[in-house]
Amino acid sequence: MTTLPPLLLVGAGRMGGALLAGWREQGLSRGFVIDPSLGAQSLACPNISVLADASLLPPDFAPEAIVLAVKPQMAAAVVPAYKRYVGKAAFVSIMAGKTVQGVSHLLGGSAAVIRAMPNTPAAVRQGITVAFAGPNVSDSQKQLGERLLTAAGEVAWVEGEAMLDPVTAISGGGPAYVFLLTELLEKAGLDQGLPPELAKRMARQTVVGSAALLAASPEAPEALREAVTSPGGTTAEALKLLRADDALPKIFKAAIQAAVDRSRELSG
Ligand SMILES: NC(=O)c1ccc[n+]([C@@H]2O[C@H](COP(=O)([O-])OP(=O)(O)OC[C@H]3O[C@@H](n4cnc5c(N)ncnc54)[C@H](OP(=O)(O)O)[C@@H]3O)[C@@H](O)[C@H]2O)c1
């Protein structure tokens, strides 16, 4: 694979740092990270220098992409400093809830903006990022955006930006629901009198192992679930309760709707 073109990463926290780790493996041209919380020596990344502020960027630096990975509430204070690259570079924003129009507005109006929603398994390159390309994004910029986001795991594109609200609720927040399930399994083990260490280990490995089985198997989750559920057996008894009156599907549907509604409220 060819070396990545010159890049500028704005914010190298959890998400930005995970992306950078993936880009490093692809090979990086000369580039910069802007993050005031990182010391200049703190990134052992060939070709990449850390600066505390956009004003310190060399005037002749010409990035092909600028990845905006600061917290959304910082956008208004941080993003306008990169106006000088509009028309020359693609902006890839992973800031939750920040619309293409909102980011473009902060950049003076006509920027090429890709809006992307990753999720936290990005930290182990097992994330899924769903992205939307704004109207000024060229095909080659979209390809570069895909290559950059692939560093966090799988990438999918949507044609309508509104789809990023359900995406936020399902894959953005999804890891939290899976972790909650893990917590609940552990708690149930404790309630049943299992030793705490065993309850924790069982809950964790059951989720990790089930995810690995799902990843390795060509079967649908329904088939994998049915394979655990003998008619009249113990799992069937538990599932009967979980699904009585559609209990779990109903609460799950309502929970996702609440997250979608909140995503719409926060968008701007
Ligand atoms: N975590 C998720 O599940 C998730 C999922 C999808 C999207 N996102 C989005 O990803 C973005 C980053 O989230 P995160 O969890 O990686 O946050 P984070 O760990 O707080 O990272 C943000 C980084 O930006 C730095 N920063 C602060 N001011 C800056 C400035 N003026 N210029 C450049 N960098 C600056 C922060 O430094 P300080 O710590 O010193 O402030 C921090 O290192 C957010 O917009 C979030 O919405 C996150």
The ligand as an SDF file (V2000), in Angstrom:
LIG
                    3D

 48 52  0  0  0  0  0  0  0  0999 V2000
  -15.4920    8.1400   21.9630 N   0  0  0  0  0  0  0  0  0  0  0  0
  -16.4980    7.7520   21.1710 C   0  0  0  0  0  0  0  0  0  0  0  0
  -17.2310    6.7770   21.3770 O   0  0  0  0  0  0  0  0  0  0  0  0
  -16.7750    8.5370   19.9280 C   0  0  0  0  0  0  0  0  0  0  0  0
  -17.5670    7.9560   18.9350 C   0  0  0  0  0  0  0  0  0  0  0  0
  -17.8050    8.6780   17.7980 C   0  0  0  0  0  0  0  0  0  0  0  0
  -17.2810    9.9510   17.6680 C   0  0  0  0  0  0  0  0  0  0  0  0
  -16.5190   10.4810   18.6490 N   0  0  0  0  0  0  0  0  0  0  0  0
  -16.0200   11.8300   18.4880 C   0  0  0  0  0  0  0  0  0  0  0  0
  -14.6120   11.8260   18.4580 O   0  0  0  0  0  0  0  0  0  0  0  0
  -14.1700   13.1000   18.9160 C   0  0  0  0  0  0  0  0  0  0  0  0
  -13.0360   12.8840   19.8820 C   0  0  0  0  0  0  0  0  0  0  0  0
  -13.5180   12.1160   20.9840 O   0  0  0  0  0  0  0  0  0  0  0  0
  -12.4950   11.4480   21.9820 P   0  0  0  0  0  0  0  0  0  0  0  0
  -13.2790   10.4900   22.8010 O   0  0  0  0  0  0  0  0  0  0  0  0
  -11.2960   10.9790   21.2330 O   0  0  0  0  0  0  0  0  0  0  0  0
  -12.1060   12.7640   22.8650 O   0  0  0  0  0  0  0  0  0  0  0  0
  -10.7870   13.0750   23.6540 P   0  0  0  0  0  0  0  0  0  0  0  0
  -10.1320   11.8030   24.0800 O   0  0  0  0  0  0  0  0  0  0  0  0
  -11.1130   14.1250   24.6690 O   0  0  0  0  0  0  0  0  0  0  0  0
   -9.8320   13.7240   22.5350 O   0  0  0  0  0  0  0  0  0  0  0  0
   -9.8630   15.0640   22.1300 C   0  0  0  0  0  0  0  0  0  0  0  0
   -8.4260   15.5830   22.1340 C   0  0  0  0  0  0  0  0  0  0  0  0
   -8.4170   16.9170   21.5880 O   0  0  0  0  0  0  0  0  0  0  0  0
   -7.5440   17.6950   22.4050 C   0  0  0  0  0  0  0  0  0  0  0  0
   -7.7590   19.1400   22.2350 N   0  0  0  0  0  0  0  0  0  0  0  0
   -8.3290   20.0180   23.0900 C   0  0  0  0  0  0  0  0  0  0  0  0
   -8.2810   21.2610   22.5640 N   0  0  0  0  0  0  0  0  0  0  0  0
   -7.6800   21.1740   21.3530 C   0  0  0  0  0  0  0  0  0  0  0  0
   -7.3350   22.1240   20.3470 C   0  0  0  0  0  0  0  0  0  0  0  0
   -7.6160   23.4200   20.4710 N   0  0  0  0  0  0  0  0  0  0  0  0
   -6.7230   21.6820   19.2230 N   0  0  0  0  0  0  0  0  0  0  0  0
   -6.4350   20.3770   19.0850 C   0  0  0  0  0  0  0  0  0  0  0  0
   -6.7290   19.4290   20.0230 N   0  0  0  0  0  0  0  0  0  0  0  0
   -7.3400   19.8190   21.1360 C   0  0  0  0  0  0  0  0  0  0  0  0
   -7.8730   17.1910   23.7750 C   0  0  0  0  0  0  0  0  0  0  0  0
   -6.9390   17.6260   24.7270 O   0  0  0  0  0  0  0  0  0  0  0  0
   -7.4740   17.8000   26.2700 P   0  0  0  0  0  0  0  0  0  0  0  0
   -7.7180   16.4240   26.7740 O   0  0  0  0  0  0  0  0  0  0  0  0
   -6.3180   18.4810   26.9400 O   0  0  0  0  0  0  0  0  0  0  0  0
   -8.7020   18.6450   26.2020 O   0  0  0  0  0  0  0  0  0  0  0  0
   -7.8480   15.6810   23.5500 C   0  0  0  0  0  0  0  0  0  0  0  0
   -6.5370   15.1540   23.5610 O   0  0  0  0  0  0  0  0  0  0  0  0
  -15.3710   13.7940   19.5520 C   0  0  0  0  0  0  0  0  0  0  0  0
  -15.8100   14.8600   18.7350 O   0  0  0  0  0  0  0  0  0  0  0  0
  -16.4150   12.7370   19.6360 C   0  0  0  0  0  0  0  0  0  0  0  0
  -17.7050   13.2560   19.4180 O   0  0  0  0  0  0  0  0  0  0  0  0
  -16.2140    9.7890   19.7660 C   0  0  0  0  0  0  0  0  0  0  0  0
  1  2  1  0
  2  3  2  0
  2  4  1  0
  4  5  1  0
  4 48  2  0
  5  6  2  0
  6  7  1  0
  7  8  2  0
  8  9  1  0
  8 48  1  0
  9 10  1  0
  9 46  1  0
 10 11  1  0
 11 12  1  0
 11 44  1  0
 12 13  1  0
 13 14  1  0
 14 15  2  0
 14 16  1  0
 14 17  1  0
 17 18  1  0
 18 19  2  0
 18 20  1  0
 18 21  1  0
 21 22  1  0
 22 23  1  0
 23 24  1  0
 23 42  1  0
 24 25  1  0
 25 26  1  0
 25 36  1  0
 26 27  1  0
 26 35  1  0
 27 28  2  0
 28 29  1  0
 29 30  1  0
 29 35  2  0
 30 31  1  0
 30 32  2  0
 32 33  1  0
 33 34  2  0
 34 35  1  0
 36 37  1  0
 36 42  1  0
 37 38  1  0
 38 39  2  0
 38 40  1  0
 38 41  1  0
 42 43  1  0
 44 45  1  0
 44 46  1  0
 46 47  1  0
M  CHG  2   8   1  16  -1
M  END
$$$$
